[in-house]
């Protein structure tokens, strides 16, 4: 198996077993294989496969799951040698997502990912070269093979799903623009799977999103309004949990959902601070965010929420308290016990305002589009119209400020 450098082999194996349990599979045995090199035909050597064959026979195993990424050829060769169904890590995660998806959007996104994955893995189920012919077979030349027909049908289905998800993306964009016009900030929760996002989401919004001690318990995105201090409100978004080596098909297919993260005013990175691999999990989450074009900085504010502090012993908690005291981008809490949750919710408004500044911007009368854009993107505190220009006094957050720094043409003439 291919092992991420930040994790121990045993930790990787335990996570793979957890993924199997998420599908309610009965794991007969989990094995670590030490490989000196990868076999291009079967990933592991045939000697190892023969050992597995004995185990399959003795334990009446029906499925082999390999916690790595197999090529279509490797998967096919192993299945032929062992005469048993084999899936890799990507296939396993896709199966979990397929079972968890409930909304129409979620089902479409999972189907798109699954079809993209499956398209390259179509193989003949027969050995003779049976051919299809157009019509009844007596007109024209030979048609296409069954495998080519299947690939074409899958390609057509991928195209249709892509168009429907484009409609979803446009609808979500309209909703985001509406929220911006109403000056309602969006706070997106991200984190490693089973970090406690949904439990915290429920506590902050009084919702009833599925929250279980299970990998990928939440798949479909959920958005709820929550109360901030001083009577203000925000939209809290609960997204699918991330995991190491998240299949690229899923990242691409869930583009419409992940756009909510990209466009959020604030990203909350929920972390399970009781997990022994918490630093590796953090890096996995940040890797996925970077793949979405998000780099932590002024235009991408990320606030870490250190969750599950109720599971720490006294010494661990003291160490964590000391670390948090040195930072201003961290909150400690327990979504289960509620410790720190009210304080965190009341402080969210300050977190959202962190890095904001008040600026005067002048617009010539022929810059109506730029003026309207600033109304959508910021909080306009005051407007002054003169014979030659319009001056806006706006409060802009660090994200907007960062965008303007990169592209000054987005704003008019900044006075102060």
N, C-alpha and C positions, 0 to 999 in steps of 0.2 A: 504494500500500500504506500502511496505517496503521502508523506507526513509534513504538515506545516512546521516550520522551524521553531515557532514559539510554543508549541505544545509537545507534551510527552507522548510517545506512542500509545501508552495506556489511556491517556485522556482522549485521544482520537478514537480509540476503540470503544470507549464508554459512550462517547457521543453517537457513534454509529449504531450502537445497541439501542440508545435512546430514540433514534430515528425509527428503528424497527418497531419499538414499542408504541410509537405514535400511530403506527398502522395496525396495532394490536397483533403483531406477528409473534409467534412463539419461537424465540431464539433458542435453538438446540445447543449451539456452541459458538463462541466468538474466539477467533484466533488471530494472533499477530504473526505475520510472516516477515522475516528479515531477508531482504533481497539485496544481493551484491550488484545486480544489474537487472534491467527490465528486458523481458523477452518480447521482441516486436510482434510475435505471432500470438502469444497467449498471456502477455503481461508478466505472469509468474512462470517459472520453469515447469516442465512436464512432470518432473519428479514430485513437486509440490502438489500438482493436480492429481497425481495418482494417490497421494496420501488423502486428499479430499475425497476421492472416489470411494475409498474404504469407509470413510466417515459417513458419506451419503448412503451407502448401502446398509451400514450398521444401524444408523439412526433414522432411516426412512425419510431423509431430507427431501423437501420438495422445491426448495428455492435457495440459491446461493446469492448473497449480496456482497459485492466487493466495494470497499470504501475507497474508491479511486475513480479515475475517469478512464473508461475503456473505449477504444476505438470500435466502430462497428465490426471490423474484422476480428479483433480480439474477443469481443463478446460472442460472436458466432463460433469461433474456433473452440472456445472454452465450453460452450453449450454442446457442441458436437462431441468433444472428448468426454465430457461428464454425463452427457445425455440428461441434462437437467436445465431448467430455466435459470438464467443468470442476469442480474441487473447490477448496474454500477451506482455510484453515489448520486449522480444526476438523475438517473431513473427512479431511485428511491425517493428523492426529494420531490420530484414531479408527481409521484403517486400520492404522497402526503398532501401536496397542494391540491391535487384533483379531488381528494376526499374532503378537504376543508372548505373548498370554494362553495359558497351558497348563493351569492348575488349573481345576477346576470353578467355584470362586468367581471366579477372574479372568475366565473366559469369560462368566459371568453378568453381572458388572459391566460388561464392555465391551459386551455385547449390550444391556444396559439403556441405556447412554449412546448407543449407535448408534441404537436405536429412538427414543429421545427426540429425537435430532437429526433423524432421518429422517421422523418423523411430520408435521412441518410442511412437508416438502419433497415430499410426494406430489403428483404432477401427472398429469393425464390423458394417456394415451398414444394417445388417439384424439380425433377432432374431433366426431363425432356424439354425440348425447346418448343413448347406449345405457343402458337401464334394466334393473335386475334386478327380478324379481318373485318373490313367495313361491311355493313349490311349483312347479307347472308353468306358472304365469303366467296362469292363467285364473280364479283366485280372488283376491278382495280387490283393493285398489288397488295403485298402483305401489310397489315396494320402495325400496331405497336404491341410490344410484349406486355404481359400482365403487370410486370414490375414497373414498366414505364407508365402504364395507365394509372397505377396506384400513386406513383409520384406526381403525375399530372393532377389527379383528383386532390391530393393533399395540397399541392401548390395552389390550386383554385380555392380550396377552403381557407388556406392561409391568407390569400388575397382578400376574401370576403370578410374574414375576421378582422384583418387589418383596417379595412374601411370602417367597420362598425366601431372599432376602438378609436379611430380618428374622430368619429362623431362624439364618442365619450369624452375625448380630450378637449374638443371644442366646447362641449357643454360645461366641463369643469372650468375651462378658462373663463366662460361667461360668469359662472358662479364666483370665481375669484375676483373678477373685475367688479362684480356687484358688492362683494365684501369690502373691497378697497374703497369704493365710492362711499360706503357707509362707515368707513374708518374702523372696521372690525379686524384686528390683527389675527393672524393664523399661527398657531403654535403646533408644530409637527413633532410627534414622538417617534424616535428611532431607537434601535437597540438590538442586541443579540437576542435570538429567540429564547423565550422563557426567562427574560430579565425582569419581568413584572410590569410590562407596559400596560397591558389591559387592566390589571388590578388597580394600578394608579389611575388610569383613565376613568374607571368606574368610580373611584373614590372622589376624584376631582369634579366629575360631571354628573354624578348620581345616575349613571347609566347602568346597563346590565349586559355589557359585552362579555362574551365567553372568556373566562379567565381561569385556566387550569394549570397545574404543574405538569405541563406537557409541551414538547417542542411543537412550534407552529400551531398553538391552540387558536390563534387569531390569524386569519388570512385576509378576509374582506376588509377594506378600509372603512373606518367609521369616523364621522365628524360630529361633534356635539358642542353646543354653546356652554361656556362656563363663566361664572362670575368672578371678576377681579375686584381689587380694592376700589373704593370711591365710586361704586356703582358701575364701573366699566365692565365690558364683556370681551371675551375672546373666543375664537373657534379652536378647539383642541382636536387634533387629528391623530388617530391611532392607526399605524401602518403595520404591514407584515414584518415579522421579525427577520433579522439577517442571520446568516450563518457562514462559517468558513467555507470557501470554495462554492459560494452560491452560484448555481448554474447560470451561464451567460444568457441562456434562452429565457430564464425567468426575469433577469434584469431588463432585457429588451422587451419582453411581453408585458411587464408591469410598468411600462413607461408612463401610461396615463395615470396610474396610481402614484408612482414615485414623483410625478410632477408636483404633487401637493407638498412634498418635502422640499423640492428645488425652489418653489415659489413662496415658501413659508417665511414669515417675519422672524421667527425664532425656531431653532431646532433644539429639542430636548433629547439628549443622549442618555437613555435610561440604562444604568449599569447594575448588574448583580455583583455587589461587592463581597458577597460571601463565596463566590465561585473561585476555585483555585486558579483558573485560567482567565481571570478577568482582564489582564493586560493583553493577552492574545485576542480575546473577544473584542476589546476596544479597537485593536488594530484592524480586525476583520471588518468592523462597522465603518471605520474611517476609510478603508480601502474601497468599499462599495460607494460611500459618499463621494470619494474622489472620482470614481468611475462615472458618476452622474454630473461631474463638473463642479463639485462643491469642495472648495478649499477653505478650511477654517481661517477666518480673518474678518475685517471690518464689514465686508459685504456678505458674510456668511456666519452670523452669530450662533455659536453652539454652546449650550449650557449643560453641564453634566449633572445628572441626578443620580446620586449614589444610593441605590435602593437595597433593601433587605438587610439593613443595619441591625435588625432584631435577631439575626442569625449569627452575629459576631459575638465572640467572648469579650470579656472586659478589656484585655490587653489589645485585641484587634480593634475594638471600638475606639480606644484612646488614641491609637496610632492614626486611625482614620480621621478623628476629630482634629488632630494636630495638622494633618495634611490639608484638610479642608480650610483650616484657619488661615493658611498661607495663600489661599486663592479666593478670587471673587466670582468665579464662574462655576461654582460647585454648590449643590444642596444635598444634605443628608436627610434621609427619611426611610420609613418602612410603609410601603403601600398596604401591607397586610394588617399591621397593628395600628396604623394611622399616625405613628410618631412623626412629627415634622411636616405632615401633609398640609395642615391649615396654615402654618407659617410659610410654607412654600407657595401655596396658592395666593396668599395675600401679598407675597413678595414678587409675584410674577410680573405685576405691572412695572415695578422698578427694573426688573430684568429686561423687559421689553423696551423700556426707555433708556437703558444703559447705552451710552455712546451717541445718543441723539443730540442734536444741536439746533439752535434757532438761527435761521439765515434769511437775509433780505435779498431777493432776486428781482431784477428789473427785466421787463419784456417789452419789446417794441410792439406797436399795435398790429403789425403783420405776423406776429409770432403766436397766433391764437392756438395752434395745435400744441405747441410746446407749453403754453400756459395751461391748457386743459389737461395735458399729461401730468403736470406738477400737481394739479388739484387731485388727480387720481392717486398719485403716488405718496403724497405727504399730507400732513395736517396743516391747513392754511389758517394762520392765526389772525392775519390782518391783510387787507387789500387797499392800496391807494392808487387811484387813477389820476394821471396828469395829462397834459395836452400831447405829450410825446411818448409816454410809456405807462405801463402798469407795474406797480411794485408790490410783490407778495412777501409777507413775512411768514415763513413756514418753519415747522418743526420736522426735521428729517432724521430718520434713524440711520444707524451706521451702515445698514445694507444699501439704502438709497444713496447715501453719501459716497460709499465705495463705488457704486455704479457711475455716478457723476464724475468721480475722480478719474475713472478709466475712460469715460466718454463725455468730456465737457459739453459737447454739443447738445446733450440731453436737456440742459438747463439754459436759462437766459443769461444775463449779465449779473454775476454774483457781486453784490455790493459789500456785504459784510457777513 
